[in-house]
């Protein structure tokens, strides 16, 4: 057996299954001082964002009462539009700005907006501030993501950083509402905005004190060329063209989960509000388990195989959901829903976690921010399509037909991804999974 094929003992059970413990991830990746500070910045900013989500919902109810859902729906639409429209433009405009200056400025702007939100008195003021805040987030996130490959140049370390990042996002979605609920027992919701300010300020401070790699950029080029740079890299790279289709596969299942979980839990199954949180927890738990296992899995199997496995699993999960919703609402079908949510979360992580590896391999230091900005924008464009589709079809046709329609879209997008990604990059491991044969 070659050294590459010989299994390691650390983090592997006696069965030989490729697993990696959270402790091993942290010990091996967080030894890098710069990444440790950047990861800390991500954590505190995510906590602040989670508190903001809860506080914003309560503020909308204060201003609009029973129409709070309309206010939040418009705010979420503005968020997605800002993500889609702002990221590539800002990336082009700030191509020569040092990354530390850009990241800290975005965090400061987000903190200022969060500090202003408790003082709004009209819904339109929320819309304006949310656009500014999300435009700052659309500036920060792609620039931050494009910076990590330079901090962790070894692909093995970078993959583990991606797993930690996925884990952080999933834990935030689970823990932030719990933290907000605990804080609301002793403070008013207006004070949650202060927590958001502290999160963004802490992120800015950690980035400011980190030693970042030198900022390399290409010679001065026309604005239009800088604006379209990321899109052109996507178009000429088979892996990234496939990733565009995979973004739609992810968006179909995510749209169903985000939009219709509450309808499934409370209307179809007649369960308590706490079971809504349980269903989302199952989704997040599936994603976290896969994120932890993927570093070892990706050492053995090609990114293409792993991601296409996720693309094949998501529509199957949606079709299973259609069957569960057609069946009578019983304890058995309720547990079936929880299993489906776990599988959907796991399959989503199979696609999302390795995706940044494709962006890293297909870009250079000079165009990497533009490529990450393009992925940020294009992936959220898919959500703009699937979120309202899941909601409208769910109300008009019912949950089972909606799941079936979204599954059909996912299957079509998965086939496109498979056909677009016909070859593997030379840097990928040679072993392929049966699903991609």
Phi, psi and omega in degrees: 000131180288165179297329180290325184273341184291123181291146175272159181270332184290124176077011181243131178288168182298339179287347180086003180294140183285105176228160179219122182284157177299322180300316180297318177304311185292318181296322185276325184266321185281002171293334178288114188298318181294314180295324179301319179289321179292321177294321175299321177297320178297318182297309184292327177292322178295319178298316178299320179294321178298317177296323179298320181301314180293313182296323181293321178298318179291323177295318179299321179293322177299321185277324189241352179060236181295344178267015181300326179299323178295315180299314181292322178298316178295319180298319179293323177295317177299320178302311182294320178297321177295318179298317184288317187272330189273319189306306182292327180293312180295321178301320179289319182291330186252022184302331183258004180277132176305140185299322181296316178300316182295313183294315181294319179298319179296318178296319179297317178297319178296321179295321179295317179296315179299324179291335181275335187301322181296345185262001181287149180234352181227152182297323182297331177293324175299316182299316181296312182293322178296321178298315180297316181297315182287332173296321176294321177294322177292341173277316186290309192298308180296322179296320178296314181296322180288340181282328187300319178301329178285329178285323180239081186291336179283131184298326179299314179293320181296320179297319179293325176296322177297321178295318177297321179296316178297320178297320180296317179297317182292318179295323179298317181295333180273320190268330182300315177298324178294316178298317179298317179298319179295317180294325182291347176284343183236345180225166176278163182295335177301327181288342176296329177297329176295321175300322177296316178300315180298320179299312181291322178294319177297321177299314179299318181295317180295319177294320182297326183269358179275147176267105185267152176299157178301142182272110179260133177217158182285166177299162184305127179231158179302149183302318182298322178293320177293323182294322185263003185301311181298316179298323180291323176296318178300315187292326184268359183247115183304318181299321182282329173297320176295322180297326176302315179292322179296327175302321179290323177301313179298319184295329180294313181286321179296320178299319179295318182291310185293317188278320193248001178300315182297324178292317179298313186291313188267323181274309185285312184266346180062036182269170180285165179299327180296333179287337173298313177297324179296317179297315179294327178295321177297319178298312180294324181295319176300317179296318182294317181298317179293318180301322179290326182278336190298324180306317178287323179298318183286347172286339184252325184245150181292147176306319182302314182295316182296316183289322177290331173298318175297319179296327179284329185283322185300311178295328175298318177298320179293321177294322176297323177297319177301319178294321180295320182284336175286324181291158177300149180283102180233175176299323181294315180290331176296315177294329174298319177298317180298320178295317179299317180296321176299314181295318179298319177297317179296315181293325177298318178295328177300330180269311189288319185297314179283349188300323180293335175296323177295316180298320180295314183292329188268005183230167173243170182303324184288329182249002185299315177303321180293323180292315178295323177295321178297316178297318178302315182289312185291323179294321179286336174297326177295322179294326177301327179280316189276331179299304179293328179297315179297321181288314184291313179296323178299322180283326186270312186263334186108167187287320181296310177299325179297315178299321180293318179297314179296324176296320178298318178297319180296320179297315179299314180295322178295320177297317178299317179298317180297317181287326181290323183261078186272342180232158178261144174296149185297337182279353182280153176298151185282345186279135181240149177276154181303328185299333183261006183291000000 
